[in-house]
């Protein structure tokens, strides 16, 4: 067999493997898509990624999910997961992650309760704080004060252990961290001196983690040229691994 033939077969094999990977529709800055990418990476599940822009949704996304928001994960068997938490649970279940397999029923309930509070109570106040001009009925200061009730709860939890529910990052940390990142970025000067040092330290740990650097790998927009990427991205992973050895 000629060398060229061997290379061609190798490329064909790689292409077939790529098609068999789960397909993730994502938007880099969306906190819901961010939490899904973090879980998939943490669970060690490789996926194809189609980066989309909400103002230019590709028809393939709408065909897979009429809601037209991200993340959406299309599995090789045709099953479609349309919610970020469903994607997270699927990823950790596939990997038989200790996040779920070793967790007590009480811990699973505690994680679910905290995530629900983040999504149903904190997130609406975060939106009013971040986009204050869209919500003239509430002042930005008042919205921040309301959001801080949840931040204060996280501060209490983090005073007991390094992460929200244990000493190591887990599903609940990755589910909530992207939203706290948004909150901190609204007014970084205020957040830097706010009475939440444990939350600040926890946030910085996650922002500088190799996992987050991989999750934020930039991709070209799929709707423009049909380009796809893959997570984990070898180049980013190599950089992250090198950084951890310094």
Helices and strands as residue ranges (DSSP letters): H 3-19, E 22-26, H 31-42, E 47-51, H 59-64, E 72-74, E 80-81, H 84-94, H 98-101, H 105-117, I 118-122, H 123-130, G 132-134, H 140-158, H 171-186, H 188-193, H 197-207, H 210-215, H 222-225, E 229-231, H 234-244
